[in-house]
Amino acid sequence: MGPGSWSDALSDLRKHTDLIDVDTRALELTLADLPIPDAKRTGIYILAAGELQAHDLPERSLKGTEFPLLWVDLPNLGTWEPLRTYRVQDEPVKVLRIAADGIDEELHPRQRESLRTALRDAMKNRPDDYEFDVFLSYAREDWNIVSEIHHRLTEAGITCWLDEVQMSPKSMVTGEINQGLRSSRSFLACISTNFMRSNWTQRELNAALHIDITRHGGGSVLVLMLREDDDAAIPPLLADAKRVYYTREHEFSRLIAHLSSLNT
């Protein structure tokens, strides 16, 4: 196929599209759940009806009326982000599929490159960012210093998940914490000897490390030493992590700058 217009190319792509009715009896939806032979599974998938919520980003709600991207699996156009899992929020769910072989056959190389750029921009700019920049994990005995840290981060424009602010007395503790962890971009472990003695902080840390690996591939768990003499309190799982000391103003300022940069 020689260089042609986009209108011609899109017309030719129609024969490579399918509108798929999704069986919503399952609790979660992955690309593998769609009734498509494995040999024909690659392509672009767009939500055309219904409403879904991303499993790893509970604040994201995708509506078919907005035709959002669900999955992009195009081996000949480079690598893409991990294929997400979704929960069904509203039925019926229909997914529009544009087959990868159709894109390879019908689009001119320059059109394929334009498509690659457009898809990457669309995925980068989807409203999937987190409600909070950072989750503050701390021991109750360190509240005074952590409340000061929270104030300084907030003053710097960093949104924080803090139990004293986000949770009400009637909250379901475990559920609220899990939602806070998943809706926060980073996890800040406020390390002290008290942190090591707290069962809650250990649970939060373990959950955050799991999310860090499965969602981010590492790097979202940060360590803030509350005092100079608390090095022995560092959890074994964070032994190799870079430490920032709250008592060292230049280090804390760099932490603020780092957190701010993640939200740009």
C-alpha positions in Angstrom: 0.0 0.0 0.0 1.4 3.4 -1.0 1.0 6.6 0.9 -2.7 7.3 1.1 -5.1 9.4 3.1 -6.1 8.7 6.6 -9.8 8.4 5.5 -8.9 5.7 3.1 -6.8 3.9 5.6 -9.5 4.0 8.3 -12.0 2.7 5.8 -9.8 -0.2 5.0 -9.3 -0.9 8.7 -13.0 -1.5 9.3 -12.7 -5.1 8.1 -10.2 -5.7 10.8 -12.4 -4.5 13.7 -14.7 -6.5 16.0 -17.2 -5.4 18.6 -16.9 -7.9 21.4 -19.6 -8.6 24.0 -17.9 -9.2 27.3 -19.1 -11.9 29.7 -19.3 -9.9 33.0 -20.0 -12.8 35.3 -16.3 -12.8 36.3 -15.2 -10.5 39.1 -12.2 -9.2 37.0 -11.6 -8.6 33.4 -8.3 -9.1 31.6 -7.4 -9.2 27.9 -7.1 -13.0 28.2 -10.8 -13.2 29.2 -12.0 -11.9 25.8 -13.4 -14.6 23.5 -10.6 -14.3 20.9 -8.2 -17.0 19.8 -4.7 -16.5 21.2 -3.3 -16.2 17.7 -5.5 -13.2 16.9 -5.3 -11.5 20.3 -2.9 -8.7 19.4 -4.4 -5.3 18.6 -5.9 -2.1 20.1 -8.8 -2.5 22.5 -11.2 0.4 23.3 -14.2 0.4 25.7 -17.3 1.0 23.7 -20.0 0.4 26.3 -20.3 -0.1 30.0 -18.0 1.1 32.8 -14.8 -0.4 34.2 -12.4 0.4 37.0 -8.7 -0.4 36.9 -7.7 -2.9 39.5 -4.4 -1.2 40.3 -5.8 2.4 40.2 -9.1 2.4 42.2 -9.7 6.1 41.5 -9.9 5.4 37.7 -13.3 5.0 36.2 -13.5 4.3 32.4 -16.8 4.8 30.6 -17.7 3.5 27.2 -19.3 6.8 26.3 -15.7 8.3 26.3 -14.2 5.4 24.2 -11.1 5.0 26.5 -8.1 2.8 25.7 -8.1 -0.4 27.6 -5.2 -2.4 26.2 -2.6 -1.9 23.5 -0.8 -5.0 22.3 1.0 -4.2 19.0 4.3 -6.1 18.8 5.4 -4.4 15.6 4.9 -0.9 17.1 7.2 -1.3 20.1 6.6 -2.2 23.7 3.6 -1.0 25.8 2.7 -0.7 29.5 1.7 -4.0 31.3 -1.8 -5.1 30.4 -4.2 -4.0 33.1 -6.9 -5.8 35.0 -10.3 -4.2 35.4 -13.4 -4.6 37.5 -16.8 -4.3 36.0 -18.8 -1.3 37.3 -21.7 -1.1 34.9 -23.1 -3.4 32.3 -23.3 -4.4 29.4 -19.7 -4.2 28.5 -18.6 -4.0 24.9 -15.0 -3.7 23.6 -14.0 -2.6 20.2 -10.9 -4.4 18.8 -8.7 -3.2 16.0 -6.6 -6.2 15.0 -2.8 -5.7 14.8 -2.5 -7.5 11.5 -4.9 -4.9 10.0 -2.8 -2.1 11.2 0.3 -3.7 9.8 -1.4 -4.3 6.4 -3.4 -1.2 5.9 -1.3 1.6 7.3 1.6 3.2 5.6 4.8 3.3 7.7 4.4 7.0 8.4 0.8 6.4 9.4 1.9 3.6 11.8 4.5 5.9 13.3 1.8 8.6 13.8 -0.4 6.0 15.4 2.4 4.9 17.7 2.9 8.6 18.9 -0.8 9.2 19.3 -1.3 6.0 21.3 1.6 6.8 23.6 0.3 10.3 24.2 -3.2 9.0 24.9 -1.9 6.4 27.4 0.3 8.9 29.1 -2.4 11.5 29.4 -5.3 9.2 30.5 -6.8 10.3 33.8 -5.1 7.5 35.7 -2.9 9.6 38.0 -3.2 9.1 41.6 -5.4 10.9 44.1 -2.4 11.3 46.4 1.3 12.0 45.8 2.4 10.0 48.9 1.2 7.7 51.6 2.6 8.5 55.0 3.3 5.4 57.1 4.3 5.9 60.7 4.0 4.7 64.2 1.4 6.4 66.5 4.1 7.3 69.0 5.8 9.5 66.3 2.6 11.5 65.6 4.1 14.9 66.6 7.0 14.8 64.2 4.9 13.2 61.4 2.2 15.9 61.7 5.0 18.4 61.2 6.2 16.5 58.1 2.7 16.3 56.8 2.4 20.1 57.2 5.6 20.8 55.3 4.8 18.5 52.5 1.3 20.0 52.1 2.8 23.5 52.1 5.0 22.4 49.3 1.9 21.3 47.2 2.3 17.6 47.8 -0.9 15.7 48.5 -0.6 13.2 51.3 -2.6 10.2 52.4 -2.6 10.5 56.2 -4.9 8.4 58.4 -5.7 11.2 60.7 -7.0 13.2 57.8 -8.5 10.6 55.4 -10.0 8.2 57.9 -13.1 8.8 60.0 -13.8 7.0 63.3 -16.3 4.7 61.5 -13.9 3.8 58.7 -13.2 0.1 57.9 -9.5 0.3 58.8 -8.0 -2.3 56.5 -10.1 -1.4 53.5 -9.4 2.4 53.9 -5.6 1.7 54.2 -5.6 -0.6 51.1 -7.4 2.1 49.1 -5.0 4.7 50.3 -2.0 2.6 49.3 -3.4 2.0 45.8 -4.4 5.6 45.3 -1.0 7.0 46.3 1.9 7.4 43.8 4.6 6.9 46.4 4.9 5.3 49.9 6.9 7.1 52.6 8.1 4.9 55.5 8.7 7.2 58.4 11.3 5.0 60.1 11.9 4.9 63.9 12.2 2.2 66.6 8.5 2.7 67.1 7.9 1.9 63.4 9.6 -1.5 63.8 7.4 -2.3 66.9 4.1 -1.5 65.2 2.1 -4.3 63.5 0.2 -1.8 61.4 3.3 -0.2 59.9 4.7 -3.6 59.0 1.4 -4.6 57.3 1.4 -1.3 55.4 5.0 -1.7 54.4 4.5 -5.3 53.1 1.5 -4.2 51.1 3.3 -1.2 49.7 6.3 -3.4 48.6 3.9 -5.8 46.8 2.3 -2.9 45.0 5.7 -1.4 44.2 6.8 -4.5 42.4 3.5 -5.3 40.6 2.6 -1.8 39.6 5.8 0.2 39.4 8.5 -2.3 38.9 10.3 -0.8 42.0 11.2 2.7 43.2 8.0 4.0 44.8 8.8 3.0 48.4 10.8 5.8 50.0 12.6 5.8 53.4 12.6 8.8 55.8 14.6 8.4 59.0 13.0 10.4 61.7 16.1 10.6 63.9 19.8 10.3 63.4 20.2 7.4 65.8 17.4 5.1 64.3 19.5 3.3 61.8 19.1 0.0 63.6 15.4 0.3 63.2 15.5 0.0 59.4 13.4 -3.0 58.3 15.4 -5.8 56.6 13.4 -5.4 53.4 14.5 -1.8 53.2 18.1 -2.4 54.2 19.5 -1.4 50.8 17.1 1.5 50.2 18.4 5.0 50.0 17.7 6.8 53.3 16.7 10.4 53.8 17.1 12.0 57.2 14.5 14.4 58.3 17.0 16.1 60.6 19.1 17.0 57.6 17.4 19.9 55.9 19.1 19.6 52.6 18.1 15.9 52.3 14.5 16.6 53.2 14.4 19.5 50.6 15.6 17.0 48.0 12.8 14.6 49.0 10.2 17.3 48.5 11.7 18.1 45.1 11.6 14.5 44.1 8.0 14.0 45.2 7.0 17.2 43.4 8.8 16.1 40.2 6.7 12.9 40.0 3.6 14.9 39.6 4.7 16.8 36.5 
